């Protein structure tokens, strides 16, 4: 039974990773709003969205303050 539960959890993780690769934060927010409208508890999703938005904002601040760090490195010839 433990192996079956572990296998199911692994499949869910793979599915979640694949979903994230092909969708945006806006897609996740839309999904959350839709689920909430259907009466689902979306507290965990809202927390995740807040964390992801904070990370996104932090990354943009780093890129804006040090754009040279985001450019590809030149290869010495």
N, CA, C and O atoms as a printed pandas DataFrame, in Angstrom:
     atom_number atom_name residue_name chain_id  residue_number  x_coord  y_coord  z_coord
0              1         N          UNK        A               1    0.825   -1.201    0.000
1              2        CA          UNK        A               1    0.000    0.000    0.000
2              3         C          UNK        A               1    0.868    1.263    0.000
3              4         O          UNK        A               1    0.528    2.247   -0.656
4              5         N          UNK        A               2    1.978    1.237    0.729
5              6        CA          UNK        A               2    2.853    2.408    0.777
6              7         C          UNK        A               2    3.448    2.711   -0.586
7              8         O          UNK        A               2    3.547    3.869   -0.991
8              9         N          UNK        A               3    3.844    1.652   -1.292
9             10        CA          UNK        A               3    4.428    1.853   -2.623
10            11         C          UNK        A               3    3.399    2.435   -3.580
11            12         O          UNK        A               3    3.717    3.302   -4.393
12            13         N          UNK        A               4    2.183    1.962   -3.481
13            14        CA          UNK        A               4    1.119    2.466   -4.355
14            15         C          UNK        A               4    0.861    3.940   -4.055
15            16         O          UNK        A               4    0.713    4.742   -4.976
16            17         N          UNK        A               5    0.807    4.302   -2.773
17            18        CA          UNK        A               5    0.610    5.705   -2.402
18            19         C          UNK        A               5    1.774    6.567   -2.869
19            20         O          UNK        A               5    1.570    7.683   -3.348
20            21         N          UNK        A               6    2.989    6.057   -2.732
21            22        CA          UNK        A               6    4.172    6.794   -3.185
22            23         C          UNK        A               6    4.150    6.967   -4.698
23            24         O          UNK        A               6    4.508    8.027   -5.210
24            25         N          UNK        A               7    3.732    5.936   -5.406
25            26        CA          UNK        A               7    3.653    6.010   -6.862
26            27         C          UNK        A               7    2.598    7.030   -7.297
27            28         O          UNK        A               7    2.828    7.801   -8.229
28            29         N          UNK        A               8    1.446    7.037   -6.626
29            30        CA          UNK        A               8    0.399    8.009   -6.951
30            31         C          UNK        A               8    0.882    9.426   -6.689
31            32         O          UNK        A               8    0.622   10.332   -7.480
32            33         N          UNK        A               9    1.587    9.617   -5.576
33            34        CA          UNK        A               9    2.116   10.941   -5.243
34            35         C          UNK        A               9    3.138   11.386   -6.288
35            36         O          UNK        A               9    3.159   12.555   -6.675
36            37         N          UNK        A              10    3.971   10.477   -6.738
37            38        CA          UNK        A              10    4.971   10.799   -7.757
38            39         C          UNK        A              10    4.295   11.204   -9.066
39            40         O          UNK        A              10    4.728   12.151   -9.723
40            41         N          UNK        A              11    3.251   10.497   -9.441
41            42        CA          UNK        A              11    2.517   10.833  -10.666
42            43         C          UNK        A              11    1.893   12.215  -10.536
43            44         O          UNK        A              11    1.938   13.004  -11.479
44            45         N          UNK        A              12    1.310   12.517   -9.380
45            46        CA          UNK        A              12    0.729   13.849   -9.167
46            47         C          UNK        A              12    1.801   14.927   -9.270
47            48         O          UNK        A              12    1.557   15.989   -9.843
48            49         N          UNK        A              13    2.992   14.664   -8.717
49            50        CA          UNK        A              13    4.077   15.638   -8.794
50            51         C          UNK        A              13    4.495   15.878  -10.238
51            52         O          UNK        A              13    4.696   17.023  -10.642
52            53         N          UNK        A              14    4.625   14.821  -11.012
53            54        CA          UNK        A              14    4.997   14.952  -12.422
54            55         C          UNK        A              14    3.934   15.747  -13.165
55            56         O          UNK        A              14    4.257   16.620  -13.970
56            57         N          UNK        A              15    2.677   15.448  -12.899
57            58        CA          UNK        A              15    1.590   16.170  -13.558
58            59         C          UNK        A              15    1.616   17.646  -13.186
59            60         O          UNK        A              15    1.404   18.504  -14.043
60            61         N          UNK        A              16    1.872   17.946  -11.925
61            62        CA          UNK        A              16    1.943   19.338  -11.476
62            63         C          UNK        A              16    3.103   20.064  -12.146
63            64         O          UNK        A              16    2.958   21.208  -12.577
64            65         N          UNK        A              17    4.241   19.408  -12.232
65            66        CA          UNK        A              17    5.415   20.016  -12.873
66            67         C          UNK        A              17    5.134   20.282  -14.342
67            68         O          UNK        A              17    5.471   21.354  -14.845
68            69         N          UNK        A              18    4.529   19.339  -15.037
69            70        CA          UNK        A              18    4.202   19.528  -16.450
70            71         C          UNK        A              18    3.205   20.673  -16.625
71            72         O          UNK        A              18    3.317   21.445  -17.577
72            73         N          UNK        A              19    2.238   20.790  -15.723
73            74        CA          UNK        A              19    1.253   21.865  -15.810
74            75         C          UNK        A              19    1.956   23.209  -15.661
75            76         O          UNK        A              19    1.691   24.143  -16.418
76            77         N          UNK        A              20    2.849   23.303  -14.686
77            78        CA          UNK        A              20    3.552   24.563  -14.434
78            79         C          UNK        A              20    4.432   24.951  -15.624
79            80         O          UNK        A              20    4.582   26.137  -15.919
80            81         N          UNK        A              21    5.002   23.981  -16.295
81            82        CA          UNK        A              21    5.856   24.274  -17.451
82            83         C          UNK        A              21    5.085   24.903  -18.600
83            84         O          UNK        A              21    5.671   25.610  -19.420
84            85         N          UNK        A              22    3.806   24.663  -18.672
85            86        CA          UNK        A              22    3.027   25.124  -19.820
86            87         C          UNK        A              22    1.994   26.194  -19.467
87            88         O          UNK        A              22    1.182   26.564  -20.315
88            89         N          UNK        A              23    2.011   26.698  -18.230
89            90        CA          UNK        A              23    1.039   27.703  -17.823
90            91         C          UNK        A              23    1.725   28.854  -17.092
91            92         O          UNK        A              23    2.873   28.745  -16.660
92            93         N          UNK        A              24    0.998   29.945  -16.968
93            94        CA          UNK        A              24    1.524   31.147  -16.322
94            95         C          UNK        A              24    0.922   31.319  -14.927
95            96         O          UNK        A              24    0.002   30.601  -14.534
96            97         N          UNK        A              25    1.466   32.289  -14.191
97            98        CA          UNK        A              25    0.879   32.614  -12.891
98            99         C          UNK        A              25   -0.569   33.066  -13.058
99           100         O          UNK        A              25   -1.418   32.792  -12.209
100          101         N          UNK        A              26   -0.836   33.756  -14.150
101          102        CA          UNK        A              26   -2.212   34.202  -14.418
102          103         C          UNK        A              26   -3.136   32.996  -14.599
103          104         O          UNK        A              26   -4.274   33.017  -14.129
104          105         N          UNK        A              27   -2.666   31.960  -15.264
105          106        CA          UNK        A              27   -3.462   30.736  -15.431
106          107         C          UNK        A              27   -3.795   30.126  -14.073
107          108         O          UNK        A              27   -4.923   29.696  -13.829
108          109         N          UNK        A              28   -2.793   30.098  -13.192
109          110        CA          UNK        A              28   -3.014   29.536  -11.862
110          111         C          UNK        A              28   -3.986   30.401  -11.065
111          112         O          UNK        A              28   -4.824   29.884  -10.326
112          113         N          UNK        A              29   -3.873   31.699  -11.217
113          114        CA          UNK        A              29   -4.800   32.603  -10.535
114          115         C          UNK        A              29   -6.222   32.413  -11.061
115          116         O          UNK        A              29   -7.173   32.386  -10.280
116          117         N          UNK        A              30   -6.371   32.281  -12.374
117          118        CA          UNK        A              30   -7.695   32.034  -12.966
118          119         C          UNK        A              30   -8.281   30.718  -12.459
119          120         O          UNK        A              30   -9.461   30.642  -12.117
120          121         N          UNK        A              31   -7.443   29.685  -12.416
121          122        CA          UNK        A              31   -7.891   28.383  -11.913
122          123         C          UNK        A              31   -8.334   28.489  -10.461
123          124         O          UNK        A              31   -9.359   27.927  -10.073
124          125         N          UNK        A              32   -7.566   29.206   -9.670
125          126        CA          UNK        A              32   -7.898   29.399   -8.262
126          127         C          UNK        A              32   -9.237   30.117   -8.111
127          128         O          UNK        A              32  -10.068   29.727   -7.290
128          129         N          UNK        A              33   -9.440   31.164   -8.903
129          130        CA          UNK        A              33  -10.701   31.909   -8.843
130          131         C          UNK        A              33  -11.880   31.030   -9.248
131          132         O          UNK        A              33  -12.948   31.087   -8.638
132          133         N          UNK        A              34  -11.676   30.222  -10.276
133          134        CA          UNK        A              34  -12.730   29.315  -10.730
134          135         C          UNK        A              34  -13.076   28.294   -9.644
135          136         O          UNK        A              34  -14.247   28.044   -9.359
136          137         N          UNK        A              35  -12.042   27.712   -9.048
137          138        CA          UNK        A              35  -12.262   26.724   -7.992
138          139         C          UNK        A              35  -12.946   27.352   -6.783
139          140         O          UNK        A              35  -13.833   26.749   -6.179
140          141         N          UNK        A              36  -12.527   28.564   -6.436
141          142        CA          UNK        A              36  -13.134   29.263   -5.308
142          143         C          UNK        A              36  -14.612   29.526   -5.570
143          144         O          UNK        A              36  -15.451   29.385   -4.681
144          145         N          UNK        A              37  -14.912   29.910   -6.805
145          146        CA          UNK        A              37  -16.298   30.144   -7.193
146          147         C          UNK        A              37  -17.157   28.895   -7.092
147          148         O          UNK        A              37  -18.374   28.983   -6.930
148          149         N          UNK        A              38  -16.522   27.731   -7.188
149          150        CA          UNK        A              38  -17.238   26.456   -7.060
150          151         C          UNK        A              38  -17.294   25.977   -5.610
151          152         O          UNK        A              38  -17.812   24.899   -5.320
152          153         N          UNK        A              39  -16.748   26.802   -4.698
153          154        CA          UNK        A              39  -16.809   26.453   -3.283
154          155         C          UNK        A              39  -15.629   25.658   -2.776
155          156         O          UNK        A              39  -15.647   25.183   -1.641
156          157         N          UNK        A              40  -14.596   25.503   -3.597
157          158        CA          UNK        A              40  -13.403   24.753   -3.188
158          159         C          UNK        A              40  -12.553   25.602   -2.247
159          160         O          UNK        A              40  -12.566   26.831   -2.328
160          161         N          UNK        A              41  -11.827   24.955   -1.370
161          162        CA          UNK        A              41  -10.868   25.636   -0.511
162          163         C          UNK        A              41   -9.594   25.840   -1.305
163          164         O          UNK        A              41   -8.928   24.872   -1.672
164          165         N          UNK        A              42   -9.249   27.081   -1.573
165          166        CA          UNK        A              42   -8.078   27.389   -2.384
166          167         C          UNK        A              42   -7.006   28.124   -1.579
167          168         O          UNK        A              42   -6.135   28.780   -2.151
168          169         N          UNK        A              43   -7.071   28.014   -0.267
169          170        CA          UNK        A              43   -6.110   28.699    0.596
170          171         C          UNK        A              43   -4.670   28.363    0.267
171          172         O          UNK        A              43   -3.815   29.248    0.229
172          173         N          UNK        A              44   -4.394   27.082    0.028
173          174        CA          UNK        A              44   -3.026   26.666   -0.302
174          175         C          UNK        A              44   -2.575   27.243   -1.642
175          176         O          UNK        A              44   -1.419   27.638   -1.798
176          177         N          UNK        A              45   -3.479   27.287   -2.592
177          178        CA          UNK        A              45   -3.136   27.825   -3.907
178          179         C          UNK        A              45   -2.873   29.319   -3.807
179          180         O          UNK        A              45   -1.952   29.831   -4.442
180          181         N          UNK        A              46   -3.677   30.021   -3.013
181          182        CA          UNK        A              46   -3.493   31.465   -2.843
182          183         C          UNK        A              46   -2.136   31.735   -2.190
183          184         O          UNK        A              46   -1.427   32.656   -2.596
184          185         N          UNK        A              47   -1.777   30.944   -1.190
185          186        CA          UNK        A              47   -0.468   31.102   -0.551
186          187         C          UNK        A              47    0.653   30.855   -1.550
187          188         O          UNK        A              47    1.630   31.603   -1.587
188          189         N          UNK        A              48    0.518   29.811   -2.357
189          190        CA          UNK        A              48    1.516   29.508   -3.381
190          191         C          UNK        A              48    1.623   30.659   -4.378
191          192         O          UNK        A              48    2.729   31.066   -4.734
192          193         N          UNK        A              49    0.498   31.181   -4.827
193          194        CA          UNK        A              49    0.509   32.306   -5.754
194          195         C          UNK        A              49    1.220   33.510   -5.158
195          196         O          UNK        A              49    2.018   34.160   -5.832
196          197         N          UNK        A              50    0.932   33.807   -3.899
197          198        CA          UNK        A              50    1.594   34.931   -3.234
198          199         C          UNK        A              50    3.104   34.726   -3.186
199          200         O          UNK        A              50    3.868   35.655   -3.447
200          201         N          UNK        A              51    3.536   33.507   -2.853
201          202        CA          UNK        A              51    4.969   33.204   -2.803
202          203         C          UNK        A              51    5.605   33.335   -4.187
203          204         O          UNK        A              51    6.682   33.915   -4.322
204          205         N          UNK        A              52    4.944   32.801   -5.212
205          206        CA          UNK        A              52    5.482   32.865   -6.567
206          207         C          UNK        A              52    5.547   34.301   -7.084
207          208         O          UNK        A              52    6.500   34.674   -7.768
208          209         N          UNK        A              53    4.543   35.100   -6.761
209          210        CA          UNK        A              53    4.554   36.507   -7.172
210          211         C          UNK        A              53    5.679   37.264   -6.477
211          212         O          UNK        A              53    6.319   38.122   -7.084
212          213         N          UNK        A              54    5.920   36.952   -5.221
213          214        CA          UNK        A              54    7.008   37.582   -4.482
214          215         C          UNK        A              54    8.362   37.213   -5.097
215          216         O          UNK        A              54    9.238   38.066   -5.244
216          217         N          UNK        A              55    8.523   35.949   -5.450
217          218        CA          UNK        A              55    9.765   35.504   -6.105
218          219         C          UNK        A              55    9.925   36.219   -7.442
219          220         O          UNK        A              55   11.011   36.704   -7.761
220          221         N          UNK        A              56    8.858   36.288   -8.218
221          222        CA          UNK        A              56    8.896   36.950   -9.521
222          223         C          UNK        A              56    9.289   38.416   -9.362
223          224         O          UNK        A              56   10.116   38.926  -10.118
224          225         N          UNK        A              57    8.702   39.084   -8.388
225          226        CA          UNK        A              57    9.011   40.490   -8.143
226          227         C          UNK        A              57   10.476   40.656   -7.727
227          228         O          UNK        A              57   11.145   41.587   -8.172
228          229         N          UNK        A              58   10.965   39.767   -6.886
229          230        CA          UNK        A              58   12.359   39.825   -6.456
230          231         C          UNK        A              58   13.305   39.641   -7.634
231          232         O          UNK        A              58   14.315   40.336   -7.743
232          233         N          UNK        A              59   12.978   38.707   -8.511
233          234        CA          UNK        A              59   13.819   38.474   -9.687
234          235         C          UNK        A              59   13.846   39.698  -10.592
235          236         O          UNK        A              59   14.896   40.053  -11.128
236          237         N          UNK        A              60   12.703   40.341  -10.763
237          238        CA          UNK        A              60   12.662   41.541  -11.603
238          239         C          UNK        A              60   13.488   42.664  -10.989
239          240         O          UNK        A              60   14.128   43.425  -11.714
240          241         N          UNK        A              61   13.484   42.777   -9.664
241          242        CA          UNK        A              61   14.289   43.802   -8.998
242          243         C          UNK        A              61   15.772   43.537   -9.224
243          244         O          UNK        A              61   16.540   44.472   -9.449
244          245         N          UNK        A              62   16.181   42.278   -9.167
245          246        CA          UNK        A              62   17.582   41.926   -9.403
246          247         C          UNK        A              62   17.952   42.248  -10.846
247          248         O          UNK        A              62   19.006   42.834  -11.095
248          249         N          UNK        A              63   17.097   41.873  -11.802
249          250        CA          UNK        A              63   17.382   42.131  -13.209
250          251         C          UNK        A              63   17.461   43.625  -13.492
251          252         O          UNK        A              63   18.315   44.078  -14.254
252          253         N          UNK        A              64   16.561   44.389  -12.868
253          254        CA          UNK        A              64   16.545   45.832  -13.104
254          255         C          UNK        A              64   17.755   46.526  -12.492
255          256         O          UNK        A              64   18.246   47.512  -13.043
256          257         N          UNK        A              65   18.236   46.029  -11.368
257          258        CA          UNK        A              65   19.352   46.690  -10.690
258          259         C          UNK        A              65   20.706   46.245  -11.221
259          260         O          UNK        A              65   21.685   46.975  -11.065
260          261         N          UNK        A              66   20.797   45.085  -11.836
261          262        CA          UNK        A              66   22.074   44.585  -12.339
262          263         C          UNK        A              66   21.877   43.838  -13.655
263          264         O          UNK        A              66   22.073   42.624  -13.713
264          265         N          UNK        A              67   21.490   44.553  -14.714
265          266        CA          UNK        A              67   21.205   43.864  -15.981
266          267         C          UNK        A              67   22.417   43.145  -16.555
267          268         O          UNK        A              67   22.265   42.161  -17.279
268          269         N          UNK        A              68   23.614   43.621  -16.244
269          270        CA          UNK        A              68   24.797   42.959  -16.779
270          271         C          UNK        A              68   24.946   41.543  -16.240
271          272         O          UNK        A              68   25.596   40.708  -16.870
272          273         N          UNK        A              69   24.357   41.264  -15.093
273          274        CA          UNK        A              69   24.437   39.918  -14.519
274          275         C          UNK        A              69   23.524   38.958  -15.255
275          276         O          UNK        A              69   23.678   37.743  -15.133
276          277         N          UNK        A              70   22.589   39.476  -16.006
277          278        CA          UNK        A              70   21.615   38.627  -16.693
278          279         C          UNK        A              70   21.978   38.391  -18.151
279          280         O          UNK        A              70   21.310   37.626  -18.846
280          281         N          UNK        A              71   23.037   39.048  -18.616
281          282        CA          UNK        A              71   23.467   38.868  -19.998
282          283         C          UNK        A              71   24.360   37.637  -20.094
283          284         O          UNK        A              71   25.040   37.292  -19.128
284          285         N          UNK        A              72   24.367   36.978  -21.233
285          286        CA          UNK        A              72   25.250   35.814  -21.389
286          287         C          UNK        A              72   26.705   36.238  -21.253
287          288         O          UNK        A              72   27.100   37.315  -21.700
288          289         N          UNK        A              73   27.473   35.393  -20.642
289          290        CA          UNK        A              73   28.897   35.667  -20.478
290          291         C          UNK        A              73   29.615   35.515  -21.815
291          292         O          UNK        A              73   29.265   34.669  -22.638
292          293         N          UNK        A              74   30.617   36.349  -22.005
293          294        CA          UNK        A              74   31.419   36.247  -23.223
294          295         C          UNK        A              74   32.469   35.171  -23.024
295          296         O          UNK        A              74   33.044   35.038  -21.944
296          297         N          UNK        A              75   32.711   34.414  -24.063
297          298        CA          UNK        A              75   33.709   33.359  -24.004
298          299         C          UNK        A              75   35.027   33.922  -24.519
299          300         O          UNK        A              75   35.100   34.453  -25.627
300          301         N          UNK        A              76   36.059   33.799  -23.704
301          302        CA          UNK        A              76   37.377   34.298  -24.121
302          303         C          UNK        A              76   37.899   33.481  -25.286
303          304         O          UNK        A              76   37.789   32.255  -25.292
304          305         N          UNK        A              77   38.463   34.154  -26.265
305          306        CA          UNK        A              77   38.883   33.436  -27.455
306          307         C          UNK        A              77   40.313   33.356  -27.628
307          308         O          UNK        A              77   40.785   32.770  -28.603
